[in-house]
Amino acid sequence: MRRQILTLALTLTLSSCVSTNLLTRDEGYQPNKAHKSAMMANKILLESTVESLISNPVSGTAKGCSMWWNRGAITATESLAMLPSFDQPAVEGDSIEEVLDKIGMPAPIPGRVNLLIDGKPFFRALERSIAEAERSIDMRIYIYDNDDVAVWVADQLKAKDASVRTRVLADRIGSVGSWWSDGKTSPPEEFVFPKDIVDYVNEGENIKMRLGRTPWLVADHGKLIVVDGEHAYLGGMNIGREYLYEWHDMMARVDGPIVTALQDLFNRSWTLQSLFGDFKMPFRSRLEVPEGVQAAEGEYGIRILRTGFRAREVRKSVIAAIRASKHRVYVHNPYISSGVMVRALMEACERGVDVRVIAPIENDSSLMHRSNKLVAKALLPYGGKIYAYPIFSHAKAIVVDDWACIGSANFDGLSMRINSELNIGYSDPKAVKELVDELFLPDMAKSYLVKKDDFKILSGPVQRLLLNQL
C-alpha cells in the first residue's frame, strides 16, 4: 500500500491549491481519483513540509540527507550485488548472537515474546489490554485507518477513564493514503465514516492523536503499542479492516525489562513529533533499563533492531546472519528486493544451507510482486525453495539457524535503509521453535511450492535498479 501512496503523492504538483480541510469523508461525497490524489499530496507534502521546517529543522534535514545518501547506496551496492565480482566476506562466529556482537548490534535486554498470528488473536489481545490499562496507552502506528475497525479501536480508547493517558502517533503517509483506499471487504452498510478520524479520536478525555510529519517522504513504518509501560505489541499490523479480516499477518506481545526501552522509543518519537520537537529533544526525560538487569524465569535476551536516519540495524543484522548461516534460513515477507540479501541467500544455498522463502501468491503492489518473482528466479537454480502463500500475507519474519527476527521491516530498500522500522531479534530455543512451528511450517504446508518452469520473467539492470529502490 505504501508504494501506491508514494506514487500518488509524487504525481501531484498542484497540491498547494487544495484546501487541507477537504481531506475528510463527507457523507455521500466520493471524490474522483485526481481529487483524492490532490488531497493526499496536500496533506502529505505541503502540510508536512511546512510543519517540519518549524518543528524539525535539524532532524528533518538529517532525514533528507540520509535518504539521498541511501538512495545512492542502494544504487551502488544493492543493484550491483548480483554481479559475479561482488564479494562480501562473512563475519565468523560460533552463533548468530556472537556475530551480532562482533558487528556492534545493540545488546540484548531481558524479555519474552508471545506470538499473535492473524488479526483476531491480536485485536482480541489489544481489546483486553485497553480494557485493563490503568495508567497509559501509547500507540505508534504506520496506518490508522478511518474504517469500522479503526473506529471500534478509537471507541475503546475514548471509553477509558480520563486518568489513563492515551497517545496515538500515526504516520502521515500511511494513514492519509489509507483513508481513501478501498479494501477487499466493505464496512457494514450502517457504518458512517467519521469526517476526520484524528478529530474523532481527540474527542476523548486525556487522549491525544497526532499525524507524524514525513519530510522528504520518509515514513515511520514501525508499529509499537505500549500499555502501562509493562507490556508492548509490535509486528506487522496496523489499525484497519484488512488486518482483522483480510490479510495474513503477525504481531507479538513483549513483556519484561525490554518494555522500558520500547517505552523510551515511543516517548522519543512522540516528543520529536510535537511542536518544536527538535528543540525539546535535549530536555526530554529518558527511561533506561537498569545496567546489569537479570532475566527472570521465562525471560531471555532480546535485541531491539531499528532502521532510521542514524540506524541500519535490521539490514546489518539480517545480512550478517544469512552470511554466517550454517543450517537454515527461513524468510517470510511480502516485499523482497534487496540485492545484497538475495546474493547472501544464493551463497547460503551454495554452502548447503536450507533456504526457504514464503511470499504471497498475490500482492498489493504489482511492482513488488514482480520483484518477488525475480527473487524466486534467482534462488531456484541454487536449490532455494519458494513457497507461494495462497492469500496476501503481510507477515515479516526470518529464522537463521537458531536466531529469529520479527517486526515491521520488509526486506526492501525502503525498510532496510530509509524508513523508520522496529524489529526484535532473539535466540531462545523455545521461542524460536514456536515461531517455526506456529508460523513457518503451517504456512509452508498451506503454500504452493514453486517450480522452475512455473513462470517466465525477464529482467535487466534498469528494472533491478528501480525495484531495489522500493
N, C-alpha and C positions, 0 to 999 in steps of 0.2 A: 504494500500500500504506500509506503513512504516514497517509492520511486515515482508513482503516479502523481503524488502530491508535489514533489520537487519539479516534475515536468510542467505541471500547471502553473506553478509559481514562476518558473523561469520564462515561460512563454508570454507573460503579461508585462508590457512596458508602460501601460497607461493606468496602472493601479492607483496612482495618486488622485485620479479624477473620481474615484469611487468613495462614497461616504462610508466610514467604518461601521456605522450603525446598521448598514444593510446586511451585515454578516449574521443574520438571525433567520429563524424559520417562522414567518407569519403564516397563520393557518390559511390554507387554500392557495398560497403563493408558491409556485415552482419555477425558479429562475432557469433560463437556458444555460447551456454549457459555458458560453462565453462570459455570462454574468457571474456564474459560480466561480469561474477562474479569476475574474477580476476581483471579486470579493475576497477570495483566498489570498491572492497576491497582495492585496492591500493590507490585510491583517498580518501576513507573514513577512512581507518585505518592508513596506513603508512603516507601519507602526513599530515593528521590532527594531528596525534600523534607528529610528528616531529615539526610542527608549534606550537603546544600547549606548548611543552617543552620550546620553545624560547619565545613566546609571552604571554603565560598564565600559568606560573608555579604555581601560587598561586590559581587562580580561577579554573584551570584545575584539580589540586589536590583536591580542595574542592568539585568539582563536582563528582570526583571519590569516595571520602569518603562518600558523601551524597548518591550517587547511591547505594553503597553497604549497607549502613545503611538502606536505604529504601527498598532494596530487602529483608533484614531481617525483617523489619517492616511489609512488605506485608505478609510474611510467618506467622508472629506472630499474626497479627490482621485480615487482610483481609480473610485469609484462615480459621481462627478459628471463624469468626463472625457468621457462620451458626450453631454453636453448641448451644444447648439449654441453656447451662450455661452462654453464652456470654451475658453481660448486660452492656449497656452504657446509663445512665440516660440523659434525655433531659434537655437542658438549657431553662428555662421558660422565657416567655416574652409576653407582650400584642401584639406584632407584630414581624415579622421576622427581621425587622430592629433593634428592641430592642435586640433581641437575638444576632445579629451580632455585635452590640456594646459591649455586655457583653463578647463575646469571643475574643474581640480585633481586629476585622477586620478593614481595612483602612477606614477612614472617607469618607463620600460621598462628591463629588465635583459637582458643578452645571454643567448641560449639558442637551442635548436632543438626543434622538435616533430615527432614521428613518430606518425601515427595508427594506432590498433589498432581496427578496426571489427569488431564482434561478438565473442562470447565466446571462441571457440577461439584466435584470434590473441593476445588479451590474456592468457588464462590460460597459454598456452604461453610467452609472454614473461615472465610473472610466475614461472613454474616455473623458467625459466632464470636469472632474476635471483636467486631464492632460492638455487639451487644454487651460483651463483658468488659470492655475498656473502662477504666476508672480515671485515668489521668490525661492521656493523649493518644491521638491517632494522626499519624503523618503518612502522607501518600505522595510519592513521586512517580509519575506515570507518563508514558510516551503519548498514549491516546486516552483521553477521557471523552467518550462519545456523548451524544445527546439523545440516544435512543432509550427504549424502555428499561434496559438493563442498567444503563448509566443513571437514569432517574431513580430506579429502585435502590441502587447503592447510595445515591445522594440522599434519598429519603431516610435511609438508615442513619447516615451521618447527622442529618438535621434533627433526628429524633433524640439524639443524645442530650443529656443534661449539659447546661452551659459550663459546668465545672470541668468538662472534658474538652481540652483544647484540641481543635482539629485543623490541620493544614493540608491543603491539596495543591500540589505543584504539577501542572500538566504542560507537556511540551507544546509549543505553539504550532509547529509544523504538523506534528502528528494529529493533534486534536482538531485544529481548524480544518484540515483536509478531510477528516473523518465525518464532520458534521453534515456534509452534503454528499457523502458517498453512501450508496445503497448496498446492503449485503445480500446474501442469497435468500434470506428469510426476512419477512417484514414484521414489525411490531403488531400487536393486536389492533383491530380496527378502531377500538375506542381510545387508543393511546393518542395523546396530543403532545407533540414535541414542544418542549419549553422554548420560548422565544430566544433565550440566551442561557445556556447551561451554566456559565460562570455566575451570572446573576442569580440563577435558581439555587445553586449551591450556597452562595453567600447570604441567602435569606436566613440561614440557620444561625443560632446563637453561638458565639465563640467559635465560629468556623470561618476560615478564610481560604479562598481558592485563587490561585494566580496562574496566568499563562506565562510560561517561561520565555524569555527573549532568545531568539535564534539568529544572532548576527552571522552573516556570511552563509546562511542556510546550514549552519552546524547545529544538529539536533541533539537533544538529550533523549537517547533511545533506551535508557535504563528504566527498570521497574523495581521499586522498593516501597514497601509498606511496613511501617514500624508502629507497634501498638504498645503503649505504656512503657516504651523503652526496654521491654522484656522479651518480645519475640517479633520476628520480621518475616515478610514474604518477599521473594524475588524470583525472577524467571522470565518467561516469555509473554505472559498475558497482560493485556490492557483491560480497561473498563469499557466494555461494549458487548453488543449482542453476539458477534461472531465467536467471541472467546468462550461464551457459555453454551451456545447452541450449535455452532457450525464447524469450528476448526478443532483439530487435534493439537494439544499444546501441553505445557507443563510449567508448574510453579513449585516452589519448595518453601516450607516453613523452616526457619532457622531460629534456634534457641541457644542460650549460653552467653558467655562474655563477649563473643563476637558481635552481639547485637549492639553493644555500646559503640563499637567502631562504625557500625552501619547507621546508628542514630546520628553520630557525628557527621557522616557523609550527607545525610539528609539536611541537617542543620546548616551545613556549609552551602548546599545548593539553595536552600531557602533564603539565606542571607544574601547570597550572590544575586538572586533574582528580586530582591527588594529594591525600593527606590534608593538610588545612590549606593547600590550594593558593593561596588568596588571599594568605596570609601569606608564601608562598615566592616569589611573583612578583617583588617588588622585588629579590630577590637572585639570580635565575636568570642563568646565563651566556647572553649573546646572540651570535648569529652575524650578521655583517654582510658584505654584498658590498662589496669594496674600492671606494672612490669613484673614479669615472672609469675603471672597468674597460672594456676594449675588446672588441668582439665578435671572436671568432676566425673563421677561414674556415668558412662554412656556418652561422654563428650570426646572429641578428637580435634586435631589441628585442622583449621580451615583457613585458606588464604583468600583474601579479598583481591580480586584482579579487575583492573579497570582499563578502559580506554578513555582518553581525554586529551586536551591540548598539551598536557605535560606527561601523559602516561600511555604506554603501548603494552601494558602488562598482559592483556589477553592474547594478543598476537605473539609476543615473545614466549609466553608460557606454552601455548599450543604448538607452535613451530618447534621449539626446543624439545618438547615431549615427544612429538612424532619422530624427530630425527634420532632421539635416543631410544625409541621403542624396540622391544625385543620379541614380544609375543603377539600383541593385538592392538589394533586401532579401530574403534567403532565410532562413527560420526553420524550424528542426527541433526540435520539443519536444512532449512528451506532455501537458503541463498548461499551458494558457494561459488566464489570467483577468484579467490586468492591464488595466483600462480605459484607463489612460494609454497603455499600449503599443498597444492596439488603435486608439485615436484617432490616435496617431502613424502607424500603418500606413495608416489611411484617408487621412490628409493626404498621405502619401507617394504613394499611388495617384493622388490628385488632381494631384500635381506631375508625373505621368508616370513615376514610378519603377516598375520591375518588381518587384512584391511577390508572393512565393510562400511559402506556409506548408505544411509537411508535418506531419501529425498522424496518429496511429494510427486505423485504422478501428474498432478495439476498444480498450477502456481498462480498466485495473484499478480505476478509480474511476468510478462511474456519474455522480457529480456533475461531475467534470472532463470526462467525455465530453460531458455536456450543455453545459458551458462552451465546449468546443471547437466545438460546433455553433453556439453563439451567435456565436463569433468568425467562423466561416465566413459566417453570415448577415449579419454587419456588413460584411465585406470584399468579398463577391462583387458587390454592386451598384456598388462603386467600381472594379471591374476587377481586384481581387486574385485570385490563383489559389490554390486549396486542393487539396492532394493528400492522399488518404486512403491511408495505408500499410497493406498487406494484413494484417499481424500487429501485435501490440503492440510499439511502438518506444519505447525509453527514452532514445534519444539526445538530447543537448542541445547545440545549436549555432546560431549565427547568423552570416551574412555580410552586411555592409553595404558596398556599393561594393567597396573593396579591403581591408576590415578584417574579421577573423574573431574570434569569441569562443566558446570552448568550456569545458566544465567540468561542475559538479554542479547548477547553478541551473536551476530551472524558471522559467517566466515567469508566476508567480502571486504572490499576496500573501505566502505563507509564505517563498518563496525570495528574493523581491526586497526584503523588509522585515524579516523576523522571524528565521528560522533562520540558522544559520551555513552559508555556502556558499563554494566556492572555484572560481573561473574564471580563465582567462587570455585575454588579447587580444593580437593581433599583426597586422601588415600586410605581412609579407614576401610579395611577389607569388607566388613559387614555392609557399610553404606554404599560402597562401590558395587558390591554384589546386588544390592537392592535395585540400583539404577539399571544394571544389566538385566536382571530378572523381571523387573516391572515395566521397563520402557523398551530396551533394545530387543530382547528376544521375542516378546509378544509382537512388536511392530515388524520384525523380520518375518515372523510367521504369517502376518496379515498381508505382507507386501509381495509384489511380483519380482522375482529375481531376473534382472535384465540380462539379455544375451547380446553378444557382439553384433549380430545381424538384425537386431530389433529396430534399429533406426540408422539412417544415413544423414550425417550433418557435416557440412563443410565449414571450415574455419580458416581465418587468415590473421595476420598480425594486427591489422587495423581493428578487426572485430574483437580480438582478445584484449587489445588496448582499451577499447570502450568498456567492455564488460568488467575488466579489472577495476575501473574507476567507480563502479556502482557498489 
